């Protein structure tokens, strides 16, 4: 995979940073500056959690300086910035990490994560150790905690209830235009159609598409409930981010400071997780009030088909043997 910042260059930079980490006495002299760059807004649950929880918990020895809306580094360049020593922290995704390490694509596949709680179990399980270690060794980045972004659900026109993937046959389901998203739409049993998000409301209104998939906050924010009739709670993708920190910056801290940073990240992630879960629960009630039929289909049937399709595809070629089974077992 060709990238502006090659893996060889990343390794060289990381090695250079590691060699100079012992010269980090300056960290002990003054407050450590922890600049975080992310593309989300300051009103996003992730931003609120980090500002209200992480910053205050490390304030005794560190100055937490978040930069939102991509104002410090553009989206997709944050990991490179950390690897080069130009940034201390970021919020990253499995999709971004898969650009460097293809095996991370398993954490962005349909029905791998089953819930917010399952995400935490997976992240803290020994099965994640090789993934985390590779990111540390090759990029010089430590993954501190997993953040819950929400579940994607099926939002449809019409009264026909969807219970299994077979019920989606012939349903024109809007999915984002990339090959990976279109693959997920087919795996769910639908006929995926690429439609720009800005055109989606009109496409639903006119019947150009029969439905779309998004988390409930998006359904409400975009007012898709005005032009749809039902939501099948398939939870086919439980999306996540990781709180990431420069390993050089982390290693330059005292053991006590490291423990505080680790706990602060976990506390922020849990705070944001509970807020997001509460918001989703409230939105179910809101959407029912708007007249939508909201129900849970045969999720086990959907999971079985989607996972079988992934395992038979090129996407699973880079997944370590047995890891999907280990992840599934943690959800049982």
PyMOL commands that set and color helices and strands:
alter all, ss='L'
color gray80, all
select helices_A, chain A and resi 7-23+25-29+45-58+78-83+94-98+102-108+116-124+126-139+165-168+179-187+197-206+216-221+224-226+247-251+255-289+299-311+314-318+323-330
alter helices_A, ss='H'
color red, helices_A
select strands_A, chain A and resi 32-37+62-67+89-92+141-156+172-175+191-194+211-214+230-246+293-295
alter strands_A, ss='S'
color yellow, strands_A
deselect
rebuild
show_as cartoon
